[in-house]
Amino acid sequence: MLQTIDMASLGKLRDDFRGHLVLPGDAEYDRSRAVWNAVADRYPAIVARCTRVEDVVAAVRFARASDLVIAVRGGGHSVAGFSTCDGGIVIDLSGMREVRVDPTKRTARVEGGALLEQLDKAAQEYGLACPVGVVGHTGVGGLTLGGGMGRLERKHGYTIDNLLSVDLVTAEGLVRHVSDEDDPDLFWGLRGAGANFGIATAFEFRLHPIGPNVSTAVVVFPIERAREAAGLYRDLSLSAPHHMHLGLNFGMAPGGRAATPGLKGSATVAVGATHFGDQKGAERDLAKLRGQIEPLVETLTQTTYLALQKMSDEEMAWGKRFYMKGAFLDELSDAAVDRMAEQVSAAPGECSIGLWAQGGATAQVPEDAMAFTGRGAAHWLGAEAFWVEKDGDADHVAWGRAAMAAIKPFTRAGHYVNDIVEQGDDIVRSIYGDAKYEKLRALKRAHDPDNVFRLNQNIRP
């Protein structure tokens, strides 16, 4: 790998770079190339651990001059493995994780390598939060540039709905500040397809008063009562206040998110809600979920926002192998519920199909306001598979594909880009739709005509 790199150019990079360059054969190489999804076991020629914006600029210019594929690593959580590459350069932002909160303006400035747990913790010191994802060790950058779905979306929108500006290193190695005021067209594209246009070294977000205390409730049923559980979830999605996050999950014990102790090998379906409003009203608002007839499990938990945001961290720990497929639904029919129950009951292991109710703040932003596509759907759906051993790859990937193929007749056009593992022009076009795809191509031609940033769900110029 390394012998294909011009050594004089590498020497120049060392002169300009204050971070740390890791090469094959170095003691820390294997640790440096590892990413969250163990399926993505790749061997970059260089890992450039950046500590400042100038390091990112130097790495981009070196990669371009050397014709190297660029992988960008913030949290390393890309489900498709875009945080690493074979034979190219990983521009690692993990040394750039500062988070600064302005409690008066209710804003946060977040460096490109920061993790969700760092943003959550810094904002909660002032009783504030930014709507982000649900796993603390996810990177802020990748989540944001793809959209940012999470527990607060019905109350305060997606992460991109709260994004005020981005500092971007472009394909030419220049630094730009992008916002609705500075460059509205590029800012439009960054919110949903941002990995195509540069490396985000900093974000500015709007924050909202949240917590510190929140309430969660879950009821779990055997899979045979899936229609009943889905009906409960469906009714809640239509009537619950926007300060409640709602989910429906089909899972196989053990390991699935709906799994219940003592039910090893049994499929279950769970309805869950998280209440972010006035805690005095939590019992009232969650009453419709609780008190169901003979659930296997019924819980009501008082917790903190920070604890909630780390609740899935162990389940989603580094080192597992992962595959998923996602979609949006306009409605949840009994026929669709039956299909999901069938697929989970036939799963090879730690597999689940989960839905989140959308609406609320997400539906108050026009669909064409940014590149992200799907906010008009009533539900988001994800079919997920976790496993540990490499010899399980074929079975789990086959299950994920078969499950989504079975569900596809009930889905609508569009996909959440952060869910997509497969690549290709047709797949990328299906994410955004024809009109947005063509607008994104025009932006790509303007800002990255040589397709320097192509290791993503790539918009071809």
C-alpha positions in Angstrom: 0.0 0.0 0.0 2.5 2.6 1.2 4.9 2.1 -1.8 2.3 3.7 -4.1 2.6 7.0 -2.2 5.2 9.5 -3.2 7.7 9.7 -0.3 8.5 13.3 -1.0 4.8 14.2 -0.7 4.6 12.2 2.5 7.6 14.2 3.9 5.8 17.4 3.0 2.7 16.2 4.8 4.8 15.5 7.9 6.1 19.0 7.8 2.6 20.5 7.7 0.9 18.1 10.1 0.9 18.6 13.9 -1.2 15.6 14.6 0.0 12.0 14.3 0.4 9.9 11.1 -0.1 6.2 11.6 1.3 3.9 8.8 1.1 0.1 8.3 3.5 -1.6 10.6 3.2 1.0 13.3 2.3 -0.4 16.7 -1.0 1.4 16.9 -2.0 0.7 13.3 -4.6 -2.0 13.9 -6.2 0.0 16.7 -6.2 3.1 14.5 -7.9 1.4 11.5 -10.6 -0.2 13.6 -14.2 1.2 13.3 -17.4 0.5 15.1 -18.9 -2.0 12.6 -16.5 -5.0 12.7 -17.7 -5.9 9.2 -15.6 -3.0 7.9 -12.2 -4.6 8.4 -10.1 -2.5 6.1 -6.4 -1.5 5.6 -5.8 2.2 4.9 -2.4 3.3 3.7 -2.3 6.2 6.2 -4.4 7.2 9.2 -4.0 10.9 9.8 -5.0 11.8 13.3 -5.8 15.5 13.1 -5.7 17.9 16.1 -6.6 21.2 14.3 -8.2 22.5 11.1 -4.8 23.0 9.4 -4.1 19.3 9.8 -7.4 18.5 7.9 -6.4 20.9 5.2 -3.0 19.3 4.8 -4.4 15.8 4.7 -7.0 16.7 2.1 -4.3 18.4 -0.1 -2.0 15.4 0.3 -4.8 13.0 -0.6 -5.8 14.9 -3.7 -2.2 15.2 -4.9 -1.6 11.5 -4.3 -5.0 10.4 -5.7 -5.9 8.7 -2.5 -9.5 7.7 -1.5 -10.5 9.8 1.6 -12.3 8.2 4.5 -13.4 10.6 7.2 -13.6 9.3 10.8 -15.4 11.2 13.5 -17.0 8.6 15.8 -16.3 5.8 13.4 -19.9 4.8 13.4 -20.8 4.6 9.7 -23.0 1.6 9.3 -21.6 1.1 5.7 -18.0 1.4 6.9 -17.3 4.8 5.3 -15.1 5.7 8.2 -12.3 3.6 6.8 -10.9 2.4 3.5 -8.5 0.1 1.8 -5.3 1.7 0.5 -6.4 5.3 1.0 -6.2 7.8 3.8 -8.4 8.0 6.9 -8.7 11.6 8.1 -9.3 10.9 11.7 -11.0 13.8 13.6 -11.0 12.1 17.0 -8.4 14.6 18.2 -10.9 17.4 17.6 -13.7 17.0 20.1 -14.1 20.3 21.8 -17.7 21.3 22.7 -18.4 24.9 23.8 -21.9 25.9 25.0 -23.3 29.4 25.2 -26.1 29.1 27.7 -27.3 32.6 27.0 -27.7 32.2 23.3 -28.6 28.5 23.8 -26.1 27.4 21.1 -23.2 24.9 21.0 -20.1 25.0 18.9 -19.0 21.4 18.4 -15.8 20.2 16.7 -16.1 17.6 13.9 -14.8 14.7 15.9 -17.0 15.1 18.9 -19.3 12.3 20.1 -23.0 12.6 21.0 -22.2 11.9 24.7 -19.9 14.9 24.8 -22.4 17.2 23.3 -25.1 15.8 25.6 -23.0 16.2 28.7 -21.9 19.8 27.9 -25.4 21.0 27.1 -27.0 19.3 30.1 -24.7 21.3 32.4 -27.1 24.2 31.6 -30.3 22.1 31.3 -30.1 22.1 27.5 -29.9 19.6 24.7 -29.6 19.3 21.0 -31.8 16.7 19.2 -29.3 14.0 18.3 -29.2 10.2 18.0 -29.6 7.5 20.6 -26.1 6.0 21.1 -23.6 8.0 23.0 -20.5 6.9 21.2 -21.8 8.0 17.8 -20.0 10.8 16.1 -21.8 14.1 15.9 -20.5 14.8 12.3 -21.7 11.8 10.4 -25.0 11.8 12.2 -25.6 15.4 11.4 -24.6 15.4 7.8 -27.0 12.6 7.1 -29.9 14.2 9.0 -29.9 13.2 12.7 -32.9 11.2 13.8 -33.5 10.6 17.6 -35.7 10.8 20.6 -36.3 14.6 20.5 -37.3 14.8 16.9 -41.0 15.1 17.5 -40.4 17.9 20.0 -37.6 19.8 18.4 -36.9 18.2 15.0 -34.0 16.4 13.5 -30.4 17.4 14.2 -30.2 19.3 10.9 -33.3 21.3 11.8 -31.2 22.7 14.6 -28.0 23.2 12.6 -27.0 26.9 12.3 -23.7 26.6 10.5 -20.8 24.4 9.4 -17.1 25.0 9.0 -16.1 23.0 6.0 -12.7 22.0 4.5 -13.5 21.8 0.7 -12.1 19.6 -2.0 -9.5 22.3 -2.8 -8.3 22.3 0.8 -10.0 25.7 1.6 -11.9 26.5 4.8 -15.4 27.8 4.4 -18.1 28.9 6.9 -21.5 27.7 5.5 -24.9 28.8 6.8 -28.2 30.0 5.4 -26.8 33.5 5.3 -23.3 32.7 3.9 -24.2 30.0 1.3 -27.8 28.9 1.4 -27.5 26.5 -1.6 -24.5 24.6 -0.1 -26.1 24.7 3.3 -29.2 23.1 1.8 -27.1 20.2 0.5 -25.1 19.8 3.7 -28.3 19.0 5.6 -28.8 15.5 4.4 -26.0 14.8 1.9 -23.2 16.7 3.5 -20.5 14.0 3.3 -20.4 14.7 -0.5 -19.1 18.3 -0.2 -16.2 18.4 2.3 -15.0 17.6 5.8 -17.0 19.3 8.5 -14.5 20.5 11.2 -17.1 22.3 13.3 -20.8 22.7 13.7 -23.0 25.3 15.4 -26.3 24.0 16.9 -29.4 25.5 18.5 -30.1 24.1 22.0 -33.4 23.6 23.9 -34.3 23.2 27.6 -34.6 19.5 28.3 -34.5 17.4 31.5 -32.6 16.7 33.5 -35.4 14.2 34.5 -37.4 12.2 32.0 -39.8 9.2 32.1 -39.9 6.1 30.0 -42.5 3.4 29.8 -42.5 0.0 28.0 -45.0 -2.8 27.6 -43.9 -6.1 26.0 -46.2 -8.7 24.5 -45.7 -12.1 22.9 -45.4 -12.0 19.1 -48.8 -13.5 18.7 -50.3 -10.2 20.0 -48.4 -8.1 17.5 -51.5 -6.6 16.0 -52.7 -5.5 19.4 -49.3 -3.9 20.2 -49.2 -2.2 16.9 -52.7 -0.8 17.4 -51.6 0.6 20.7 -48.5 2.2 19.1 -50.6 3.5 16.1 -53.2 5.1 18.4 -50.4 6.7 20.5 -48.7 8.1 17.4 -51.9 9.9 16.4 -52.8 11.2 19.9 -49.6 11.6 22.0 -48.2 15.1 22.6 -45.1 16.0 20.6 -43.0 15.8 23.8 -43.3 12.0 23.7 -41.0 9.8 21.6 -42.8 6.6 20.5 -41.4 3.3 19.3 -42.6 -0.2 18.3 -40.0 -3.0 18.3 -40.2 -6.6 17.1 -37.3 -8.7 18.5 -36.1 -12.2 19.1 -34.8 -13.0 22.6 -32.0 -12.8 23.6 -30.5 -9.6 22.4 -33.3 -7.9 20.4 -34.4 -4.6 21.9 -37.8 -6.1 22.7 -36.3 -9.2 24.4 -37.5 -10.1 27.8 -35.6 -12.0 30.5 -36.8 -15.6 30.7 -38.0 -15.7 27.1 -34.9 -17.0 25.4 -35.7 -18.0 21.8 -39.1 -16.3 21.8 -40.1 -13.4 19.6 -41.7 -10.4 21.3 -43.1 -7.1 20.4 -42.7 -4.0 22.6 -44.3 -0.5 22.6 -42.2 2.2 24.3 -42.5 5.9 25.0 -40.2 8.5 26.4 -41.7 11.6 27.9 -39.8 14.9 27.7 -42.5 17.3 28.9 -43.5 18.4 32.4 -42.8 15.4 34.6 -46.0 16.1 36.6 -47.9 15.2 33.4 -45.8 12.1 32.6 -48.1 9.7 34.5 -51.1 11.1 32.7 -49.6 11.1 29.3 -48.2 7.6 29.6 -51.4 6.2 31.1 -52.7 5.0 27.7 -49.5 2.9 27.2 -49.6 1.4 30.7 -52.4 -0.7 32.2 -52.7 -3.0 29.2 -54.2 -6.5 29.6 -51.6 -9.1 30.6 -48.4 -7.8 29.0 -45.3 -9.9 29.6 -43.6 -6.9 31.0 -44.7 -3.4 32.0 -42.3 -0.8 33.2 -42.4 2.9 34.1 -38.9 4.3 34.8 -37.8 7.7 36.0 -34.3 8.5 34.8 -32.2 11.4 33.6 -31.7 12.6 30.0 -28.0 11.7 30.1 -28.7 8.2 31.4 -31.3 7.7 28.7 -28.9 8.8 26.0 -26.4 6.1 27.0 -29.0 3.4 27.5 -28.1 1.6 24.2 -24.4 2.1 24.4 -23.6 -1.4 25.6 -26.0 -3.1 23.2 -24.4 -1.1 20.4 -20.9 -1.6 21.6 -17.8 -1.6 19.3 -16.6 -4.9 17.9 -19.9 -6.4 16.9 -20.8 -7.0 13.3 -23.8 -5.1 12.0 -26.2 -4.9 9.0 -29.3 -2.9 8.5 -31.8 -1.7 6.0 -34.3 1.2 6.6 -37.4 2.7 5.1 -40.3 5.1 5.7 -43.9 4.3 6.0 -47.0 6.4 5.6 -49.2 4.0 7.6 -48.9 0.9 9.6 -51.4 -1.7 8.4 -52.2 -5.0 10.0 -50.8 -6.8 6.9 -47.5 -5.0 7.4 -47.4 -5.9 11.1 -48.0 -9.6 10.2 -45.1 -9.4 7.8 -42.8 -7.9 10.4 -43.7 -10.5 13.0 -43.1 -13.3 10.5 -39.6 -12.0 9.6 -38.5 -11.5 13.2 -39.8 -15.0 14.2 -37.5 -16.4 11.5 -34.4 -14.3 12.4 -31.1 -16.1 12.8 -30.3 -14.4 16.2 -29.9 -10.8 17.5 -32.2 -9.2 14.9 -35.0 -6.7 15.3 -37.4 -4.5 13.3 -38.1 -1.2 14.9 -40.4 1.7 14.1 -40.3 5.3 15.4 -43.3 7.7 15.1 -42.5 10.9 13.2 -44.5 14.0 13.0 -44.6 16.9 15.4 -41.6 19.3 14.7 -40.3 17.2 11.9 -43.4 17.7 9.9 -43.4 21.5 10.4 -40.3 21.9 8.1 -41.1 21.8 4.3 -39.8 18.7 2.5 -37.8 20.8 0.1 -36.2 22.9 2.7 -33.0 20.8 2.7 -31.6 17.7 1.0 -32.9 15.3 3.7 -35.9 13.3 2.4 -38.5 11.5 4.4 -39.8 13.9 7.0 -43.3 13.7 5.7 -43.6 10.0 6.5 -45.6 8.9 9.6 -43.0 6.3 10.6 -39.4 5.4 10.2 -38.5 1.7 10.1 -35.2 -0.1 10.5 -34.4 -3.8 10.2 -31.2 -4.5 12.1 -28.9 -7.5 12.7 -26.1 -7.9 15.2 -23.7 -10.8 15.4 -20.1 -11.5 16.5 -18.5 -14.2 14.4 -17.5 -13.6 10.7 -19.0 -16.9 9.7 -22.4 -15.4 10.5 -22.2 -12.7 7.9 -24.1 -14.5 5.1 -27.1 -15.5 7.3 -27.5 -12.1 8.9 -27.1 -10.1 5.7 -29.5 -12.5 4.0 -32.0 -12.0 6.8 -31.8 -8.2 6.6 -32.4 -8.2 2.8 -35.2 -10.7 3.0 -36.9 -8.8 5.8 -36.8 -5.5 4.0 -38.0 -7.2 0.7 -41.0 -8.6 2.6 -41.8 -5.2 4.1 -41.1 -3.1 1.0 -44.6 -3.2 -0.4 -45.8 -1.2 2.6 -43.1 1.5 2.4 -42.9 4.8 0.6 -40.3 6.4 -1.6 -37.1 7.8 0.1 -34.6 6.5 2.7 -32.7 7.8 5.6 -29.2 8.1 4.2 -27.5 7.1 7.5 -29.2 3.7 7.2 -28.0 2.7 3.8 -25.3 0.1 3.4 -25.5 -0.7 -0.3 -24.1 1.8 -2.8 -24.8 2.8 -6.4 -26.3 5.6 -8.4 -29.8 4.0 -8.4 -29.6 3.6 -4.6 -28.5 7.2 -4.0 -31.2 8.5 -6.3 -33.8 6.5 -4.4 -32.7 8.2 -1.2 -33.4 11.7 -2.4 -35.8 11.4 -5.3 -35.1 12.7 -8.8 -35.6 16.4 -8.2 -33.3 16.6 -5.1 -30.8 14.2 -6.7 -30.3 16.5 -9.7 -30.0 19.6 -7.5 -27.4 17.7 -5.5 -25.5 16.8 -8.6 -25.3 20.5 -9.5 -23.9 21.3 -6.1 -21.4 18.5 -6.5 -20.2 19.8 -9.8 -19.8 23.3 -8.2 -18.0 22.2 -5.0 -16.4 18.8 -5.8 -16.2 18.4 -9.5 -13.4 15.8 -9.3 -15.3 13.7 -6.8 -12.6 13.9 -4.2 -15.2 13.1 -1.4 -16.6 9.9 -3.0 -16.5 7.5 -0.1 -20.0 8.0 1.0 -23.5 7.6 -0.5 -22.0 9.4 -3.5 -23.6 12.1 -5.5 -21.7 11.9 -8.8 -20.9 15.3 -10.4 
